[in-house]
Amino acid sequence: MRALSGLRSLVICLAVPLAMACTDRVPAPHAGVAVRGLALMTAFRDSLPANSGNALRCTSCHLDNGTRPSAMSWQGTASRYPRYRARPGYEETLARRVNECIARSLAGRMLPEDGQDMRDMLAYLETLRALPRPAPVDSVKLVGVAARGEGGYAGQCARCHGANGAGMTVAPAVWGRDSYAIGAGMSRQFTLATFLRHNMPFDSAGVLTPQVAADIAAFVLSQPRQDHPGKERDWPKGDPPGDVAYATTAAAAAGKPLPPDRPLLPRRVSPDSLLSRR
């Protein structure tokens, strides 16, 4: 018995310093790791396949790791949250805003907002907190003609995004099952046209005129893409922007004009957006 007691004491003496040493080398639980957060944002589908619903990644739209001024920059974003946003109709945290992008732009499943993956992505956004917000670019608020945009797409976009919009090695899908869902901001005419005008083609940004950008946007948005369940609850105060791609319950109740239906594809994964505070 005395020998066993001595052995037990020896094990304890060895185990305690070892545990302390391991603890020193492991990040504190739930501490955000910015480097990993950026890695998740640049390789979302490969890193988090259970939460991905298409072939896009966060940096497919937020170019240059979220630092390009003309491409919805993340610079200074962390300092703006929490903030009220009209689309959900309540004050959103930054984690909730990221999840909305995952559910809509990535057509994916939302992450636990207190989980390690979300904390890591927020940690990367925090590294950009102190940077000044870029000045807004000129918006392209023009009606596009899809028939004209088809030719513009063939001449300016197909060489990278594919003639069928399904994407290629060098560029992501712009419609179809591997592209953003209808609930994404890029599914809005003015938003997409503005993005195209200032950022595309990738190797010669700025060559598109506002009308050509609007026409290409109209063509791209006339193609099928994944649905976003619950989209009818957006803008609950009945104040959707004029280029929103789908009808909302509040706008219909207010007697506002409703947009024409667009072709929709079945959802690959549930966004779990019903967990929202609406």
C-alpha positions in Angstrom: 0.0 0.0 0.0 2.8 2.3 0.9 4.4 1.6 -2.5 1.2 2.4 -4.3 0.8 5.6 -2.5 4.3 6.7 -3.4 3.6 5.8 -7.1 0.4 7.8 -7.0 2.3 10.8 -5.6 4.9 10.5 -8.3 2.3 10.4 -11.1 0.6 13.5 -9.6 4.0 15.4 -9.4 4.7 14.6 -13.0 1.2 15.2 -14.4 0.6 18.7 -12.8 3.7 20.4 -14.4 3.0 18.6 -17.7 -0.6 19.9 -17.7 0.5 23.4 -16.9 3.1 23.3 -19.7 0.5 22.1 -22.2 -1.9 24.8 -21.0 0.7 27.4 -21.6 1.1 26.3 -25.3 -2.7 26.1 -26.1 -4.7 29.3 -26.8 -7.3 30.1 -24.1 -10.6 28.5 -24.9 -12.7 30.5 -27.4 -9.9 33.0 -28.0 -10.2 34.2 -31.6 -7.2 33.4 -33.9 -7.1 36.0 -36.7 -4.8 33.9 -39.0 -7.1 30.9 -38.8 -10.1 33.2 -39.3 -8.7 34.6 -42.6 -7.9 31.0 -43.6 -11.6 30.1 -43.1 -12.7 33.0 -45.1 -10.5 32.2 -48.0 -11.2 28.5 -48.1 -14.7 28.2 -46.6 -15.9 25.2 -48.4 -12.7 23.2 -47.8 -12.5 24.2 -44.2 -16.1 24.0 -43.2 -17.8 21.6 -45.6 -20.8 21.0 -43.4 -21.6 24.7 -43.4 -21.0 25.4 -47.1 -23.8 25.4 -49.6 -21.9 26.4 -52.8 -18.4 26.9 -54.2 -17.9 30.5 -53.0 -15.8 31.8 -50.2 -16.1 35.1 -48.3 -13.3 36.6 -50.3 -15.0 35.8 -53.6 -16.8 39.1 -53.1 -14.8 40.9 -50.4 -11.7 41.1 -52.6 -8.0 41.3 -51.4 -8.9 39.7 -48.1 -11.6 42.3 -47.5 -9.3 45.3 -48.0 -10.1 46.4 -51.6 -12.0 49.7 -51.2 -14.3 49.2 -54.1 -15.3 45.6 -53.1 -17.3 45.9 -49.9 -14.3 46.3 -47.8 -14.1 45.0 -44.2 -11.9 47.9 -43.1 -13.5 49.5 -40.1 -16.4 47.1 -40.1 -15.9 45.8 -36.6 -16.3 49.3 -35.2 -19.8 49.7 -36.7 -21.4 46.8 -34.8 -23.8 46.1 -33.2 -26.0 48.3 -35.4 -29.6 48.3 -36.6 -30.1 46.9 -40.1 -33.3 47.3 -42.0 -33.2 43.9 -43.7 -33.6 41.9 -40.5 -35.4 44.7 -38.8 -33.3 44.6 -35.6 -29.9 45.4 -34.1 -27.4 42.9 -35.4 -24.1 41.9 -33.8 -21.1 41.4 -36.0 -21.4 37.6 -35.5 -25.0 37.7 -36.7 -23.9 39.7 -39.7 -21.3 37.2 -40.7 -23.8 34.4 -40.3 -26.2 36.2 -42.6 -23.4 36.2 -45.3 -22.8 32.5 -44.7 -26.5 31.7 -45.1 -27.1 34.0 -48.1 -23.9 34.6 -50.1 -22.5 31.1 -49.3 -25.9 29.5 -49.4 -24.7 27.7 -46.2 -25.6 26.8 -42.7 -25.0 29.3 -40.0 -22.2 28.8 -37.4 -22.7 28.8 -33.7 -22.0 32.4 -32.8 -20.0 31.5 -29.7 -18.0 28.8 -31.4 -14.4 28.8 -32.3 -14.8 29.1 -36.0 -16.9 32.3 -35.7 -14.6 33.7 -33.0 -11.6 33.2 -35.4 -13.3 35.0 -38.2 -14.3 37.9 -36.0 -10.7 38.0 -34.8 -9.6 38.7 -38.3 -12.2 41.4 -38.8 -10.9 42.9 -35.5 -7.5 43.3 -37.1 -9.1 45.7 -39.6 -11.1 47.6 -36.9 -8.9 50.7 -36.7 -8.5 51.2 -40.5 -10.6 54.0 -42.0 -13.7 53.0 -43.9 -13.2 53.6 -47.6 -15.2 56.2 -49.3 -18.2 54.8 -51.0 -17.9 54.2 -54.8 -20.4 55.6 -57.2 -23.5 53.4 -57.3 -24.8 52.1 -60.6 -28.6 52.6 -60.3 -29.6 51.8 -63.8 -32.1 49.4 -65.2 -30.3 46.7 -67.1 -31.4 44.9 -70.3 -30.6 41.2 -70.0 -30.6 40.6 -73.7 -27.8 43.1 -74.1 -26.1 41.8 -71.0 -25.9 38.3 -72.5 -23.5 39.6 -75.2 -21.6 41.6 -72.6 -21.2 38.6 -70.4 -19.9 36.5 -73.3 -17.3 39.2 -74.2 -16.2 40.2 -70.8 -17.0 37.5 -68.2 -17.2 34.1 -69.8 -13.5 33.6 -70.2 -13.1 33.5 -66.4 -16.5 32.5 -65.1 -17.5 30.1 -67.8 -20.1 30.4 -70.6 -22.6 28.6 -68.3 -21.8 30.8 -65.3 -20.6 27.8 -63.3 -17.2 29.2 -62.6 -13.7 28.0 -63.6 -10.4 27.5 -61.8 -9.6 31.2 -61.9 -13.1 32.6 -60.9 -16.2 31.6 -59.0 -19.7 30.7 -60.3 -22.0 33.6 -60.9 -25.2 31.6 -61.2 -26.4 28.0 -60.6 -26.0 25.7 -57.6 -22.4 26.8 -56.9 -23.2 30.6 -56.7 -24.8 32.9 -54.2 -28.5 32.4 -53.2 -31.2 34.8 -54.1 -31.2 36.3 -50.6 -27.6 37.6 -51.0 -26.9 41.2 -51.5 -25.3 40.4 -54.8 -28.7 39.2 -56.1 -29.8 42.9 -56.1 -29.5 44.7 -59.5 -27.8 47.9 -58.2 -25.5 46.0 -55.9 -24.2 43.7 -58.6 -23.9 46.3 -61.2 -21.9 48.6 -58.9 -19.6 45.7 -58.0 -19.1 44.9 -61.7 -18.5 48.5 -62.7 -15.7 49.0 -60.2 -14.1 45.5 -60.0 -14.6 43.5 -63.1 -13.1 42.2 -65.3 -10.7 41.2 -62.6 -7.6 41.9 -64.8 -8.9 45.2 -66.2 -11.3 46.7 -63.7 -13.0 49.9 -64.7 -13.4 49.3 -68.4 -17.2 48.6 -68.1 -19.4 51.6 -68.6 -22.3 51.9 -66.0 -24.8 50.8 -68.6 -22.8 47.8 -69.7 -22.3 46.8 -66.0 -26.1 47.2 -65.5 -26.9 45.0 -68.5 -24.5 42.3 -67.5 -25.9 42.3 -64.0 -29.5 42.0 -65.4 -28.4 39.0 -67.5 -26.6 37.3 -64.6 -29.5 37.8 -62.2 -32.0 36.4 -64.7 -30.3 33.0 -64.4 -31.3 30.3 -61.8 -29.7 30.3 -58.3 -30.4 28.7 -55.0 -33.4 29.9 -52.9 -33.1 31.4 -49.5 -35.9 30.1 -47.1 -37.4 32.8 -45.0 -36.6 35.6 -47.4 -40.2 36.8 -47.4 -39.6 38.0 -43.8 -36.9 40.4 -44.8 -37.4 44.2 -44.4 -40.3 43.6 -41.9 -41.1 47.3 -41.8 -42.1 47.2 -45.5 -39.1 49.3 -46.7 -37.1 47.0 -49.1 -34.8 48.8 -51.6 -36.2 49.0 -55.1 -33.8 46.4 -56.5 -34.6 43.6 -54.1 -34.9 40.4 -56.1 -38.0 38.9 -54.3 -41.3 39.8 -52.8 -41.5 40.3 -49.0 -44.6 39.9 -46.8 -44.4 43.5 -45.4 -44.0 45.1 -48.8 -47.0 43.1 -50.1 -49.1 44.2 -47.1 -48.1 47.8 -47.8 -49.3 47.5 -51.4 -45.9 48.1 -52.9 -45.0 46.8 -56.3 -43.5 43.4 -56.2 -40.6 42.2 -58.3 -41.1 39.5 -61.0 -40.3 36.0 -60.0 -36.8 34.7 -60.7 -35.8 31.1 -61.4 -34.9 29.3 -58.2 -33.0 26.1 -57.4 -33.6 23.9 -54.4 -31.5 24.7 -51.4 -28.6 22.3 -50.7 -28.4 22.9 -46.9 -30.8 24.6 -44.5 -29.5 28.0 -43.5 -31.1 27.6 -40.0 -32.2 31.2 -40.4 -35.4 30.4 -38.5 -33.2 30.7 -35.4 -33.2 34.5 -35.9 -34.8 36.9 -33.5 -37.6 37.7 -36.0 
